[in-house]
Amino acid sequence: MTSSADISELVSKRGIIKAKLTRFYNKIKDVSSPSESDVLKFQFQYETLKDLYSSFNDIQNKIEFTDVDHIEKHLDERDAFEGTYAEAVAIGKRLFTECRFEEAQSCSSSADIQIQGLKLPTISLPCFDGSYDKWIEYRDTFASLVHDNPNLPAISKYHYLRNSLRGSASILLQSLEFSAKNYQVAWQLLNDRFHNERLLVHNHVKALFSIDKIAHESFRNIRQLLDTVTKNLAALKSLGEPVEHWDTLIIYLVTSKLDSTTSRQWEEHRTSNKTISLELFTHFLRDRADLLETVTSEQPSIQYTKPTRNIQTKKLISVALNENSTSKSPLTNCPVCHETHPIYFCNKFLGF
């Protein structure tokens, strides 16, 4: 049997839920022209309303079933809560429908640039999944598009940030409350976690030594190799590594990954140059890739059609072979082309 103390506890819990709904309703009811920051806040709170109603309904059912002596009073409480809830939901839907602002919903979110009335192509925000070899590119791109943008409020930056993270990077921020004051905390957490220069250098050097060897000459393979080298060297340079003095090492490393034909072409090319540099080497690889692509695109596509033999032809050949195997008579002239060979050797007869 439920005691009065239990009912009082349920009523207290119901009161807390009612207070949360009332606070949200009072914030949103008189809003007419909210800023993007305000809408983002309201949307985050709006998404919790369903859970709030579900909790209220569970508690209210327990109260109504146990305190039947005051059922009318409790039903009035339900009506009042549901009325406020319905009005809050209606206001929220209207507000979010009227406010057309660009929101980062996924990694495909983008930033538009408007210059003197000319709309430039959109720039996609980066995604980051916690891979060290992708951190520097992600950090620099996100910083230029979002973090260093003075026109974006902190709450918007935090929204973009959370929606651009995946994997271990996303897990890192799960315990942080979604609020404007926590944006700088979140950004610093990411930098402290992933901007480990020792690990970053290690991973970029490892990526250079882990390049797959090219099995056969191909402009796609050469360009992929060149892009991998360029990207990792740029990252190492930004980390303070003296990559400008690594020309001999990098050239040796990359040539060991080339196919035999391209490697031979490079050896012939380098003998005609007095000084060898990484710039000269990369220029050679680009020219080589361009040449291979040009040659590939100019080659005509030749389709080979295998000649077919119909069933009647196969039967005739089979009969002729059987007759020849049992006969010892000399060869006679072919009745089709009049050459001295059996009919089953005749190209005209076979349709070749």
C-alpha positions in Angstrom: 0.0 0.0 0.0 1.3 3.4 -1.0 1.9 5.8 2.0 1.3 9.5 2.1 5.1 9.9 2.2 5.4 8.1 -1.1 2.7 10.3 -2.7 4.4 13.4 -1.4 7.7 12.3 -3.0 5.9 11.7 -6.3 4.3 15.1 -6.1 7.7 16.7 -5.5 9.2 15.0 -8.6 6.2 16.1 -10.6 6.8 19.7 -9.4 10.4 19.6 -10.6 9.3 18.5 -14.1 6.6 21.2 -14.2 9.2 23.8 -13.2 11.5 22.7 -16.1 8.7 23.0 -18.6 7.6 26.3 -17.3 11.1 27.8 -17.5 11.4 26.7 -21.1 8.0 28.0 -22.0 8.7 31.4 -20.4 11.9 31.7 -22.4 10.4 30.9 -25.7 6.9 32.4 -25.6 7.8 36.0 -26.1 10.7 35.5 -28.6 10.1 37.3 -31.9 13.4 37.7 -33.7 15.9 35.4 -32.1 19.6 35.3 -33.0 21.2 32.2 -34.4 22.7 31.6 -31.0 19.3 31.8 -29.3 17.7 29.4 -31.8 20.5 26.9 -31.3 20.0 27.0 -27.6 16.2 26.6 -27.9 16.6 23.8 -30.3 18.8 21.9 -27.9 16.3 22.4 -25.1 13.4 21.6 -27.4 14.7 18.2 -28.2 14.5 17.2 -24.5 10.7 18.1 -24.2 9.6 14.6 -25.2 11.7 13.0 -22.4 10.2 15.6 -20.0 6.7 14.7 -21.0 7.4 10.9 -20.7 8.8 11.4 -17.2 5.8 13.5 -16.2 3.3 10.9 -17.6 4.9 8.0 -15.6 4.9 9.9 -12.4 1.4 11.3 -12.9 -0.1 7.9 -13.6 1.3 6.6 -10.3 -0.2 9.6 -8.4 -3.6 9.1 -10.0 -3.7 5.4 -9.4 -2.7 5.7 -5.7 -4.2 9.0 -4.5 -7.8 8.5 -5.8 -9.2 10.7 -3.0 -7.8 13.7 -4.8 -8.2 12.5 -8.3 -9.9 15.7 -9.6 -7.0 17.8 -8.4 -4.5 15.6 -10.0 -6.4 15.5 -13.3 -6.4 19.3 -13.3 -2.6 19.2 -12.8 -2.4 16.9 -15.9 -4.5 19.2 -18.0 -2.4 22.2 -17.0 0.9 20.5 -17.8 -0.3 19.1 -21.1 -1.7 22.5 -22.1 1.6 24.2 -21.4 3.5 21.4 -23.1 1.4 21.6 -26.3 1.8 25.3 -26.5 5.6 25.1 -26.0 5.8 22.5 -28.8 3.7 24.7 -31.1 5.8 27.8 -30.5 9.0 25.8 -30.9 7.9 24.4 -34.3 6.9 27.8 -35.5 10.1 29.4 -34.4 12.3 26.8 -36.0 10.3 26.9 -39.3 10.5 30.7 -39.5 14.2 31.0 -38.7 16.0 29.8 -41.8 19.6 29.7 -40.8 22.4 27.5 -42.0 23.0 24.7 -39.5 25.8 22.1 -39.4 23.9 18.8 -39.4 26.7 16.6 -40.7 30.2 16.6 -42.1 28.7 17.8 -45.4 27.9 21.2 -43.8 29.5 24.1 -45.7 30.4 27.7 -45.4 29.2 30.2 -48.1 31.4 33.1 -49.1 29.8 36.3 -50.6 32.1 38.8 -52.3 30.6 41.9 -54.0 27.4 40.1 -54.9 29.3 37.1 -56.3 28.5 33.8 -54.5 31.6 31.5 -54.5 31.3 27.7 -54.4 30.7 26.3 -50.9 33.6 25.0 -48.8 32.8 21.8 -47.0 33.7 21.6 -43.3 36.2 18.9 -42.5 35.5 15.7 -40.6 37.9 14.3 -38.0 37.8 10.8 -36.6 40.8 10.9 -34.3 43.5 9.9 -36.8 46.7 11.7 -36.0 47.7 11.9 -39.7 44.5 13.9 -40.4 44.7 16.3 -37.3 46.7 19.1 -38.8 44.6 19.4 -42.0 41.4 19.3 -39.9 42.6 21.8 -37.3 43.8 24.4 -39.9 40.7 24.1 -42.0 38.3 24.2 -39.1 40.1 27.1 -37.6 40.0 29.2 -40.8 36.3 28.5 -41.5 34.8 28.5 -38.0 37.1 29.0 -35.0 38.7 32.3 -36.2 35.4 33.6 -37.7 34.5 36.7 -35.6 30.9 36.7 -36.9 30.0 33.3 -35.4 28.9 33.1 -31.8 30.5 30.6 -29.5 27.4 28.4 -29.3 27.4 28.1 -33.1 31.1 27.3 -33.2 30.5 24.5 -30.7 27.6 23.2 -32.7 29.8 23.0 -35.9 32.6 21.5 -33.9 30.5 18.6 -32.4 29.0 17.8 -35.7 32.3 17.6 -37.5 33.8 15.0 -35.1 33.6 11.2 -35.4 35.0 8.2 -33.5 37.4 8.8 -30.6 37.4 12.5 -31.2 33.6 12.7 -30.7 33.8 10.5 -27.6 36.2 13.0 -26.1 33.5 15.7 -25.8 30.6 13.6 -24.8 30.8 14.6 -21.1 30.8 18.3 -21.9 27.6 20.3 -21.6 26.4 22.0 -24.8 26.9 25.6 -23.9 28.7 28.7 -25.3 31.1 28.8 -22.4 32.2 25.2 -23.1 33.3 25.8 -26.7 36.8 27.0 -25.8 37.1 24.1 -23.3 36.1 21.7 -26.0 38.5 23.2 -28.6 41.4 23.1 -26.1 40.6 19.5 -25.2 40.9 18.5 -28.8 44.2 20.3 -29.2 45.6 18.9 -26.0 44.6 15.4 -27.0 45.6 15.3 -30.6 48.3 18.0 -31.0 51.0 15.7 -29.6 53.9 16.8 -31.8 56.0 13.6 -31.0 53.1 11.3 -32.1 52.3 13.5 -35.1 55.9 13.5 -36.3 56.0 9.7 -35.8 52.8 9.1 -37.7 53.7 11.3 -40.7 57.2 9.7 -41.0 55.6 6.3 -40.7 53.2 7.2 -43.5 56.2 8.1 -45.8 57.9 4.8 -45.1 54.7 2.8 -45.5 54.0 3.9 -49.1 53.2 0.9 -51.3 55.5 0.1 -54.2 54.1 0.8 -57.7 53.7 -2.6 -59.5 53.4 -1.1 -63.0 53.6 2.4 -64.5 50.4 4.3 -64.2 49.7 8.0 -64.0 47.2 7.4 -61.2 49.7 5.5 -59.1 52.4 8.1 -59.6 50.1 11.0 -58.6 48.8 9.1 -55.6 52.4 8.5 -54.5 53.3 12.1 -55.1 50.3 13.4 -53.2 51.1 11.2 -50.2 54.7 12.5 -50.1 53.7 16.1 -50.5 51.0 16.0 -47.9 53.1 14.3 -45.2 56.1 16.6 -45.8 53.9 19.7 -45.5 52.6 18.4 -42.2 56.1 17.6 -40.9 57.3 21.1 -42.0 54.4 22.7 -40.0 55.6 20.7 -37.0 59.0 22.3 -37.2 60.9 19.4 -38.9 63.7 20.5 -41.2 62.3 18.8 -44.3 64.1 21.2 -46.6 67.3 19.3 -45.9 65.8 15.9 -46.6 66.0 15.9 -50.4 68.4 13.1 -50.8 66.6 10.9 -48.3 63.2 11.5 -49.7 64.4 11.0 -53.3 65.9 7.7 -52.4 62.8 6.6 -50.5 60.4 7.5 -53.3 62.5 6.0 -56.1 62.5 2.7 -54.3 58.7 2.7 -54.6 58.6 3.4 -58.3 58.0 0.8 -61.0 61.0 -0.3 -63.0 60.1 1.7 -66.1 59.6 5.0 -64.3 62.7 4.4 -62.1 64.8 3.8 -65.3 63.4 7.0 -66.8 64.4 8.9 -63.7 68.0 7.6 -63.7 68.3 8.7 -67.3 66.8 12.1 -66.4 69.1 12.8 -63.4 72.3 12.1 -65.4 71.5 15.1 -67.6 71.2 17.4 -64.5 74.2 18.6 -62.5 72.2 19.3 -59.3 69.5 17.0 -58.0 66.7 18.4 -55.7 63.4 17.2 -54.5 61.8 20.0 -56.5 63.4 18.6 -59.7 62.3 15.1 -58.7 58.7 16.0 -58.1 58.6 18.0 -61.3 59.8 14.9 -63.2 57.1 12.8 -61.6 54.4 15.3 -62.5 55.6 15.4 -66.1 55.8 11.6 -66.2 52.2 11.3 -64.9 50.9 13.8 -67.5 52.7 12.0 -70.3 51.2 8.6 -69.2 47.7 10.1 -69.0 48.0 11.6 -72.5 49.3 8.4 -74.0 46.5 6.4 -72.3 43.8 8.7 -73.5 45.0 8.7 -77.1 45.2 4.9 -77.4 42.2 3.6 -79.4 40.1 1.0 -77.7 40.3 -2.3 -79.7 37.6 -4.8 -79.2 38.3 -8.4 -80.1 35.3 -10.4 -81.2 35.8 -14.1 -81.0 34.5 -15.8 -84.1 31.5 -18.0 -83.5 30.7 -21.3 -85.1 27.2 -22.4 -85.5 25.9 -25.8 -84.6 25.8 -27.0 -88.2 29.5 -26.1 -88.8 30.5 -28.0 -85.7 28.6 -31.1 -86.9 30.3 -31.0 -90.3 33.7 -30.7 -88.7 33.0 -33.6 -86.4 31.8 -35.8 -89.4 34.8 -34.8 -91.5 37.3 -35.6 -88.7 35.7 -39.0 -88.1 35.9 -39.8 -91.9 39.5 -38.8 -92.1 40.5 -40.9 -89.1 39.1 -44.0 -90.7 40.2 -43.3 -94.3 43.6 -43.7 -95.7 42.8 -42.0 -99.0 45.0 -39.0 -100.0 43.8 -35.4 -99.5 41.3 -34.0 -102.1 40.6 -30.5 -103.2 38.4 -28.4 -100.9 34.9 -28.0 -102.6 34.7 -24.4 -101.2 38.0 -22.7 -102.0 39.5 -25.5 -104.3 42.7 -25.7 -102.3 44.3 -29.0 -101.4 43.0 -29.5 -97.8 40.0 -31.0 -96.1 36.9 -28.8 -95.9 37.2 -28.6 -92.1 40.4 -26.6 -92.5 38.8 -24.1 -94.9 38.7 -20.5 -93.6 36.0 -19.5 -96.0 33.8 -22.4 -94.9 34.4 -21.7 -91.2 33.6 -18.0 -91.7 37.1 -16.5 -90.8 
